[in-house]
């Protein structure tokens, strides 16, 4: 690290010390929304990018910046930082903060602020940023001291220890463990957003020595973190596997299963695997179900690993509409792993089951129906070869559910494999067939996630499916997908979103000429507004007079023109062959494929599938 004998500009030195320490702790991406008060952080981030220490991404919209950082961190599980200036810029981070909180995504919020003497006195762009996101939403909040030349060495040391606490808290620790230690024990983690509020006084530009650290403010000579926490077998975060597909694939269920915590299994037991934060959590859930012969209904963002795919029921909650069949196969014990976010049928299933058991990976749990009989720790999913040995050959319970799945797939197949694409379920099925190997498909909230849930018979083993189901808002979906693509450029990233979701985050398409560009294909399901409401009670024919304006909310926007205005190619596709040909072409930057849909077709397709399921006995 370049050094200077002089303290230089205190604000710039402090910003550089903080970002330098975050790099030592494993952070590799900073997303910057420009502003004057945050200039010290901007200079520091650009300096570190020039040295190869991190990658800087600049976004002019703070909301897009925050969701880009969320996407960068979502699959890799390594925190990404978003930087803003003071004032309303900070408030624009709030939607991403909520999604990171509920979705357990490690996110660092670095917000510049006015110094204390400019707070509460009517200074421009100054508001109360202390705890602005609320104590319940952030894992850690620290309002840092304003950098000052006579205390700079002590302040930089404090910044470095604060960075360690921030990364630890963001990755799920208690505010004192670096990334490597917490990743070693993800079963104990509760990741989420961390907010560091950083007041800076003028001057906000580098001094004569440029962006440099005086010797008294440097980090450890060996390039390692300032704080090495050895309480949990700390591994050097700089040596962590950076392949997002390998993050948390080997979840340690180190805690012994306690007496009395054994989950029900065998005949009469059904599992629902909801939203879970990591691939390791999902692998553990499916391994338990496979070992115990328990059929599984799963969220689209919780696909099974290939070796356990045989317990997954096709077409999501469609099986729950086979009421005559279910009457002969009653569910006595329902095991809910994680947090279900799709389908009123799951809530009805919870109410109908004789007993409901929840497996939670955090200190909180999801029980909106108030039906849970017991809450189990994630260690309850621990399995060993004896579990499968005791089960022996496949029992009739799992075999019967598999036969139901085959009947559902047979009934749904002709509807979903039509050549002309007229419904979201047909598009999602076509995307699944045509996606290149090792693709990652991001599902926008609202219709796309539900269409994937109901439309797929069996997810492909070589396609990773990701969705933001923390709060399942349409905010920032394009930015999140762009972050995923930037974090894992070797994967082919495909985002499938509705037209309103696309327009809601259109600033994600606005990239400067010097920015890293994601290779991202955006498939837009254009049903002229909020098509999901057509399948709810609001879309009933007797409410048609109210539906169009206040629920469907169609727009006059030309979606292809929106993409082209930002410099990205866009075209309309209408058939499965056209979509397959487009997805077969490697993405070079962002491209948009618009698929016009028949709004009425979605409700009709759902009714047809439900009738087909109801006819299975």
C-alpha positions in Angstrom: 0.0 0.0 0.0 1.3 3.4 -1.0 2.2 5.6 2.1 2.6 9.2 2.8 4.4 10.9 5.7 1.6 13.4 6.0 -1.9 12.8 7.3 -3.3 14.2 4.0 -7.1 14.8 3.9 -8.6 13.1 7.0 -11.9 12.2 5.3 -10.1 10.5 2.4 -7.6 8.7 4.7 -10.5 7.4 6.8 -12.5 6.2 3.8 -9.4 4.4 2.4 -8.6 2.7 5.7 -12.2 1.4 5.9 -12.4 0.1 2.4 -8.9 -1.3 2.6 -9.9 -3.3 5.7 -13.1 -4.5 4.0 -11.0 -5.9 1.2 -8.7 -7.7 3.7 -11.9 -9.2 5.1 -13.0 -10.6 1.8 -15.2 -7.9 0.2 -14.5 -7.6 -3.5 -17.4 -5.4 -4.9 -18.4 -1.8 -4.1 -21.4 -0.2 -5.8 -21.3 3.6 -5.7 -24.1 6.1 -6.2 -22.2 9.3 -6.7 -22.5 12.4 -4.5 -20.4 15.1 -2.9 -20.5 14.1 0.7 -19.5 10.5 -0.2 -16.6 11.7 -2.3 -13.9 10.4 0.1 -15.4 6.9 -0.4 -15.5 7.4 -4.1 -11.9 8.4 -4.3 -10.9 5.5 -2.1 -12.9 2.9 -4.0 -11.5 4.0 -7.4 -8.0 3.9 -6.0 -8.4 0.4 -4.7 -9.9 -0.7 -8.1 -6.9 0.7 -9.9 -4.7 -1.5 -7.6 -6.8 -4.6 -8.4 -8.1 -4.9 -4.9 -11.8 -4.6 -5.7 -14.2 -4.0 -8.5 -16.1 -0.7 -8.5 -19.6 -0.4 -10.0 -21.2 3.1 -10.4 -25.0 3.6 -10.6 -26.7 6.9 -10.7 -29.9 5.5 -9.0 -29.3 4.6 -5.3 -32.1 2.0 -5.4 -30.5 0.3 -8.4 -27.1 0.5 -6.7 -28.4 -1.2 -3.5 -30.1 -4.0 -5.4 -27.0 -4.5 -7.6 -25.0 -5.0 -4.4 -27.6 -7.4 -3.1 -27.4 -9.4 -6.3 -23.6 -9.5 -6.1 -23.8 -10.9 -2.5 -26.9 -13.1 -2.9 -25.3 -16.3 -4.4 -21.6 -15.7 -3.4 -22.6 -15.0 0.2 -19.7 -12.6 0.5 -20.9 -9.1 1.5 -20.9 -6.4 -1.2 -20.9 -2.7 -0.2 -23.2 0.1 -1.5 -22.0 3.7 -1.0 -24.3 6.7 -1.0 -24.2 10.4 -0.1 -26.4 11.9 2.6 -30.1 12.8 2.5 -32.7 11.1 0.4 -30.0 9.0 -1.2 -29.9 7.0 2.0 -33.7 6.5 2.1 -33.6 5.0 -1.4 -31.6 2.0 0.0 -34.6 1.0 2.2 -36.3 -1.5 -0.2 -33.0 -3.4 -0.6 -32.4 -3.3 3.1 -35.8 -5.0 3.7 -35.1 -7.7 1.1 -31.6 -8.3 2.5 -33.0 -8.6 6.0 -35.8 -11.0 5.1 -33.8 -12.9 2.5 -30.7 -13.2 4.7 -28.3 -11.6 2.2 -25.1 -10.0 3.5 -25.1 -6.4 2.5 -23.0 -3.5 3.7 -24.5 0.0 3.6 -21.9 2.8 3.7 -23.7 6.1 4.0 -21.9 9.4 4.1 -23.3 12.0 6.5 -22.8 15.5 7.6 -20.6 16.1 10.7 -22.4 16.6 14.0 -22.3 20.4 13.8 -24.4 20.3 10.5 -27.1 17.9 11.8 -30.4 19.3 12.9 -29.6 22.9 12.0 -31.2 23.1 8.5 -28.0 22.3 6.5 -28.7 21.2 2.9 -29.1 17.4 2.3 -28.9 16.7 6.0 -31.4 14.5 7.8 -31.3 12.2 10.8 -29.6 9.1 9.4 -28.9 7.6 12.8 -30.7 4.3 12.8 -32.7 5.3 9.8 -33.4 1.7 8.8 -34.5 0.7 12.3 -32.8 -1.6 14.8 -34.9 -4.6 13.8 -33.8 -4.5 10.1 -30.1 -4.2 10.4 -27.8 -6.7 12.0 -25.5 -3.9 13.2 -25.5 -0.1 13.1 -22.6 2.1 13.9 -22.5 5.9 13.7 -18.8 6.5 13.2 -16.8 9.5 14.5 -15.9 12.3 12.1 -12.3 11.9 10.9 -9.9 14.5 12.4 -6.2 15.0 11.8 -5.1 14.9 15.4 -6.9 11.6 16.1 -6.6 10.0 12.7 -4.4 7.0 13.7 -6.7 6.0 16.5 -9.8 6.5 14.3 -8.4 4.4 11.5 -7.8 1.6 14.0 -11.4 1.9 15.2 -12.6 1.8 11.6 -10.7 -1.4 11.0 -12.2 -3.1 14.0 -15.6 -1.8 13.0 -15.1 -3.3 9.6 -14.4 -6.7 11.2 -17.6 -6.4 13.2 -19.6 -5.3 10.2 -18.5 -8.2 8.0 -19.1 -10.6 10.8 -22.6 -9.3 11.5 -23.5 -9.2 7.8 -22.5 -12.8 7.3 -24.3 -13.9 10.4 -22.0 -13.7 13.3 -22.3 -11.7 16.4 -20.2 -8.7 15.3 -16.8 -10.1 15.9 -16.0 -12.8 13.4 -14.6 -12.5 9.9 -16.1 -14.0 6.8 -14.1 -17.2 6.9 -15.2 -18.1 10.4 -18.9 -17.6 9.8 -18.9 -19.4 6.4 -17.4 -22.4 8.3 -20.6 -22.5 10.4 -23.5 -21.3 8.3 -26.0 -23.4 10.2 -25.5 -20.9 13.1 -25.7 -17.8 10.9 -28.3 -15.1 10.4 -26.9 -12.9 7.6 -28.3 -9.6 6.6 -27.7 -5.9 6.2 -25.3 -3.8 8.2 -25.3 0.0 8.2 -22.2 2.2 8.8 -23.0 5.9 8.9 -19.8 7.9 8.0 -19.7 11.6 8.7 -17.2 13.7 6.8 -16.0 17.3 7.1 -14.6 19.4 4.3 -12.3 19.0 2.5 -13.7 16.0 0.7 -11.0 15.7 -1.9 -7.5 14.2 -1.7 -4.6 16.4 -0.6 -1.3 16.9 -2.3 -0.2 13.3 -1.6 -3.3 11.9 -3.5 -5.2 8.9 -2.2 -2.7 7.4 0.3 -2.5 6.1 3.8 0.0 7.6 6.2 2.1 4.9 7.9 0.2 5.3 11.2 -3.1 4.4 9.5 -1.9 1.3 7.6 -3.3 -2.2 8.1 -1.4 -5.3 9.1 1.9 -5.7 7.2 1.0 -9.2 6.1 -2.1 -8.0 4.2 -4.4 -9.8 6.6 -7.3 -8.4 8.6 -6.8 -6.2 11.6 -8.7 -8.6 13.8 -8.2 -12.4 13.6 -10.9 -14.1 15.5 -9.9 -17.7 16.3 -12.9 -18.7 18.3 -14.5 -20.7 15.5 -11.5 -22.0 13.6 -11.0 -18.9 11.5 -10.0 -19.4 7.9 -8.4 -16.6 6.0 -11.2 -14.9 4.1 -8.9 -14.1 1.2 -8.6 -17.8 0.5 -12.4 -18.5 0.5 -13.7 -20.2 -2.6 -15.0 -17.5 -4.9 -17.2 -19.7 -7.1 -20.7 -18.6 -6.2 -22.1 -22.1 -7.2 -19.9 -23.7 -4.4 -20.9 -21.2 -1.7 -22.4 -23.1 1.2 -22.7 -26.4 -0.7 -21.3 -28.2 2.4 -23.5 -27.0 5.2 -22.1 -28.3 8.5 -24.9 -29.6 10.7 -22.3 -29.9 13.5 -24.8 -29.6 16.3 -25.9 -33.0 17.6 -29.5 -33.8 17.2 -31.0 -33.5 20.6 -33.3 -36.0 22.2 -36.9 -35.2 21.5 -36.1 -33.2 18.4 -36.5 -36.0 15.8 -38.8 -35.0 13.0 -41.7 -37.1 11.9 -41.1 -39.1 8.7 -42.4 -42.0 6.7 -46.0 -42.6 5.7 -48.3 -39.7 6.3 -45.5 -37.1 6.2 -45.1 -34.4 3.6 -42.4 -31.7 3.4 -42.6 -28.2 2.2 -39.2 -26.6 1.4 -39.6 -22.8 1.4 -37.2 -20.0 0.9 -33.8 -20.8 2.3 -30.7 -18.6 2.2 -28.0 -20.9 0.8 -27.5 -24.0 -1.4 -26.2 -25.7 1.7 -29.4 -25.3 3.6 -31.4 -26.6 0.5 -29.0 -29.6 0.2 -29.5 -30.5 3.8 -33.3 -30.2 3.5 -33.5 -32.5 0.5 -31.0 -34.9 1.9 -33.2 -35.4 4.9 -36.3 -35.9 2.8 -34.6 -38.4 0.6 -33.2 -40.4 3.5 -36.6 -40.6 5.1 -38.8 -41.2 2.0 -40.7 -37.9 2.4 -42.2 -36.3 -0.7 -41.4 -32.6 -1.2 -43.2 -29.5 -2.4 -40.6 -26.8 -3.0 -40.3 -23.1 -3.8 -38.8 -22.4 -7.2 -35.8 -20.8 -5.6 -35.1 -23.9 -3.6 -34.4 -26.5 -6.4 -33.1 -29.9 -5.3 -29.6 -31.2 -5.8 -29.5 -33.8 -8.6 -28.9 -36.7 -6.2 -32.1 -35.9 -4.3 -34.4 -34.8 -7.1 -36.5 -37.9 -7.0 -38.5 -36.7 -3.9 -39.6 -33.4 -5.5 -43.2 -33.3 -6.7 -43.6 -31.7 -10.2 -45.7 -28.6 -10.9 -45.4 -27.2 -7.3 -48.7 -26.9 -5.4 -50.8 -28.2 -8.3 -50.8 -31.6 -6.5 -52.8 -30.0 -3.7 -55.8 -29.6 -6.1 -56.1 -33.4 -6.5 -58.5 -33.4 -3.6 -60.1 -36.8 -4.3 -56.6 -38.4 -4.4 -55.5 -36.5 -1.2 -58.6 -37.7 0.6 -57.2 -41.2 0.2 -53.7 -40.1 1.1 -54.2 -37.7 4.1 -51.2 -35.8 5.4 -50.8 -36.3 9.1 -47.5 -34.6 9.6 -46.4 -31.6 7.6 -42.7 -30.6 7.9 -42.1 -27.0 6.8 -38.4 -26.2 6.2 -37.7 -22.5 5.8 -40.3 -20.0 4.9 -43.0 -20.7 2.2 -43.9 -17.7 0.1 -46.0 -19.1 -2.7 -49.5 -20.4 -2.8 -52.5 -20.1 -0.5 -52.7 -23.9 -0.9 -49.7 -24.3 1.4 -51.5 -22.3 4.1 -54.6 -24.5 3.6 -52.4 -27.6 3.8 -51.0 -26.4 7.1 -54.4 -25.9 8.5 -55.6 -29.3 7.3 -52.6 -31.4 8.5 -52.9 -33.1 11.9 -49.6 -31.6 13.1 -47.2 -29.1 11.6 -43.5 -29.0 12.4 -41.2 -26.1 11.4 -37.5 -26.3 10.8 -35.9 -22.9 11.1 -32.4 -21.9 10.3 -32.6 -18.7 12.4 -33.8 -17.5 15.8 -37.1 -16.5 14.2 -39.7 -18.7 12.4 -42.5 -18.4 9.9 -45.9 -19.3 11.3 -48.6 -17.1 9.6 -51.3 -19.8 10.1 -50.5 -20.2 13.8 -50.6 -24.0 13.4 -47.0 -25.0 14.3 -46.8 -27.8 16.8 -43.0 -27.5 17.2 -40.0 -25.5 16.1 -36.9 -27.6 15.3 -33.3 -26.4 14.9 -31.7 -27.0 11.5 -29.5 -29.7 13.1 -32.7 -31.8 13.2 -32.1 -32.5 9.5 -28.9 -34.3 10.3 -28.9 -37.7 8.6 -26.7 -40.7 8.5 -26.7 -43.9 6.5 -28.7 -45.7 9.2 -31.7 -43.5 8.4 -32.0 -44.8 4.9 -31.1 -48.3 5.9 -34.0 -48.3 8.5 -36.4 -47.2 5.8 -35.4 -50.0 3.4 -37.1 -50.3 0.0 -39.2 -47.5 -1.2 -42.5 -47.4 0.7 -45.9 -47.1 -0.8 -46.4 -43.5 0.5 -43.6 -42.0 -1.5 -44.4 -44.2 -4.5 -48.0 -43.1 -4.5 -46.9 -39.4 -4.4 -44.5 -40.0 -7.3 -47.4 -41.6 -9.3 -49.5 -38.5 -8.6 -46.6 -36.4 -9.9 -46.4 -38.4 -13.1 -50.1 -38.0 -13.6 -49.8 -34.2 -13.1 -46.9 -34.0 -15.6 -48.9 -36.0 -18.2 -51.9 -33.7 -17.8 -49.9 -30.5 -17.9 -47.5 -31.5 -20.7 -49.6 -30.6 -23.8 -50.6 -27.3 -22.4 -47.1 -26.2 -21.5 -45.3 -27.4 -24.6 -47.3 -25.4 -27.1 -45.1 -23.8 -29.8 -46.8 -20.4 -29.6 -46.0 -18.7 -26.3 -49.2 -17.2 -24.9 -48.8 -17.6 -21.1 -46.1 -17.2 -18.5 -46.0 -20.9 -17.7 -45.4 -21.7 -21.3 -42.5 -19.2 -21.4 -40.9 -20.5 -18.2 -41.1 -24.1 -19.5 -39.5 -22.9 -22.8 -36.8 -21.1 -20.9 -36.0 -24.2 -18.9 -35.8 -26.3 -22.0 -33.6 -23.8 -23.9 -31.3 -22.4 -21.2 -27.7 -23.3 -21.9 -25.8 -25.6 -19.5 -24.7 -24.0 -16.3 -27.2 -21.2 -16.7 -28.6 -19.2 -13.8 -32.3 -18.2 -14.1 -33.4 -15.3 -11.9 -37.2 -15.2 -11.4 -38.8 -11.8 -10.9 -41.4 -11.5 -8.1 -45.1 -11.7 -8.8 -46.1 -13.8 -11.9 -42.7 -15.2 -13.0 -42.0 -17.0 -9.7 -45.4 -18.5 -9.6 -45.4 -19.5 -13.3 -42.1 -21.3 -12.8 -43.5 -23.0 -9.7 -46.6 -24.4 -11.5 -45.2 -24.8 -15.0 -42.1 -27.0 -14.5 -42.4 -30.8 -14.3 -38.8 -31.2 -13.2 -36.1 -28.5 -12.9 -32.9 -29.2 -14.8 -29.9 -30.2 -12.7 -27.6 -28.0 -14.7 -29.7 -24.8 -14.3 -29.5 -22.8 -11.1 -32.8 -21.0 -10.1 -32.7 -17.9 -8.0 -35.4 -15.6 -6.7 -35.7 -12.8 -4.2 -38.3 -14.1 -1.9 -37.4 -12.2 1.2 -40.3 -9.8 0.8 -41.0 -10.7 -2.8 -41.3 -7.1 -4.0 -40.9 -6.1 -7.6 -38.3 -3.5 -6.5 -34.8 -3.9 -8.0 -35.3 -7.2 -9.8 -33.2 -6.2 -12.9 -30.5 -4.8 -10.7 -30.4 -7.9 -8.6 -30.1 -10.0 -11.7 -27.3 -7.8 -13.0 -25.5 -8.3 -9.7 -25.8 -12.0 -10.0 -24.3 -11.9 -13.5 -21.5 -9.6 -12.4 -20.7 -11.9 -9.5 -20.5 -15.0 -11.7 -19.6 -14.0 -15.2 -19.0 -17.6 -16.2 -22.7 -18.5 -15.9 -25.3 -17.6 -18.5 -27.7 -15.4 -16.5 -31.3 -15.1 -17.6 -33.8 -12.9 -15.8 -37.5 -13.6 -16.4 -39.7 -10.7 -15.2 -43.1 -9.2 -15.8 -43.5 -6.0 -17.8 -44.2 -3.9 -14.7 -41.2 -5.4 -12.9 -39.1 -4.5 -15.9 -40.3 -0.9 -16.0 -40.1 -0.5 -12.2 -36.3 -1.0 -12.3 -35.5 0.4 -15.7 -32.7 2.5 -14.4 -30.8 -0.8 -14.0 -30.2 -0.6 -17.7 -28.5 2.8 -17.4 -24.8 2.0 -17.3 -21.9 4.4 -17.9 -19.3 3.7 -20.7 -16.6 2.7 -18.2 -18.7 0.3 -16.1 -18.4 -3.5 -15.9 -21.2 -4.7 -18.0 -23.2 -7.9 -17.0 -23.9 -10.5 -19.6 -27.6 -10.7 -18.9 -30.6 -11.8 -21.0 -33.9 -10.3 -19.8 -37.0 -12.1 -20.8 -40.0 -9.9 -20.3 -43.5 -11.4 -19.8 -45.6 -8.6 -21.3 -49.2 -9.2 -20.3 -49.9 -5.4 -20.3 -49.8 -4.9 -16.6 -50.3 -6.7 -13.3 -51.4 -10.1 -14.8 -51.1 -11.9 -11.5 -54.2 -10.1 -10.2 -56.2 -11.8 -13.0 -55.8 -15.2 -11.1 -57.0 -13.7 -7.8 -60.5 -12.8 -6.7 -59.9 -9.3 -8.2 -59.8 -10.8 -11.7 -63.2 -12.5 -11.5 -65.6 -11.6 -14.4 -68.0 -9.9 -12.1 -65.3 -7.4 -11.1 -64.1 -6.6 -14.6 -65.3 -3.0 -14.5 -62.8 -2.3 -11.7 -60.0 -4.6 -12.7 -58.3 -3.0 -15.7 -57.4 0.4 -14.2 -56.7 -0.3 -10.5 -55.3 -3.8 -10.7 -54.0 -4.6 -14.2 -52.6 -1.0 -14.6 -51.6 -1.3 -18.2 -49.1 1.3 -19.5 -48.3 2.9 -22.9 -44.6 2.0 -22.6 -42.8 0.4 -25.5 -40.6 -2.1 -23.7 -38.2 -2.7 -26.5 -37.8 1.0 -27.0 -37.0 1.4 -23.3 -34.1 -1.0 -23.6 -32.9 0.5 -26.9 -32.9 4.0 -25.4 -30.3 2.7 -22.9 -28.2 1.2 -25.7 -29.2 -2.4 -25.4 -30.6 -4.6 -28.2 -34.2 -5.8 -27.8 -36.7 -7.7 -29.9 -40.1 -9.5 -29.6 -40.3 -13.3 -29.7 -43.6 -15.2 -29.9 -42.6 -18.9 -30.3 -40.6 -21.5 -28.4 -38.3 -21.9 -31.4 -37.6 -18.1 -31.5 -36.9 -18.1 -27.8 -34.7 -21.1 -28.0 -32.7 -19.6 -30.9 -32.3 -16.3 -29.0 -31.1 -18.1 -25.8 -28.7 -20.2 -27.8 -26.8 -17.0 -28.8 -24.2 -16.0 -26.2 -25.1 -12.8 -24.4 -22.7 -9.9 -24.9 -23.9 -7.3 -22.4 -27.6 -6.8 -21.7 -30.3 -7.9 -24.2 -34.0 -7.9 -23.9 -36.5 -10.4 -25.3 -40.1 -9.3 -25.0 -42.8 -12.0 -25.1 -46.3 -10.6 -25.6 -48.8 -12.7 -23.6 -52.6 -13.0 -23.6 -53.7 -11.7 -20.2 -56.8 -13.9 -20.1 -54.7 -17.0 -20.9 -53.1 -17.1 -17.5 -56.3 -17.5 -15.6 -57.6 -20.0 -18.2 -54.4 -22.1 -18.0 -54.5 -22.2 -14.3 -58.2 -23.2 -14.3 -57.4 -26.0 -16.8 -54.5 -27.3 -14.7 -56.5 -27.3 -11.5 -59.4 -29.1 -13.2 -56.9 -31.7 -14.5 -55.5 -32.2 -11.0 -59.0 -32.4 -9.5 -59.8 -35.2 -11.9 -57.0 -37.4 -10.6 -58.3 -40.0 -8.2 
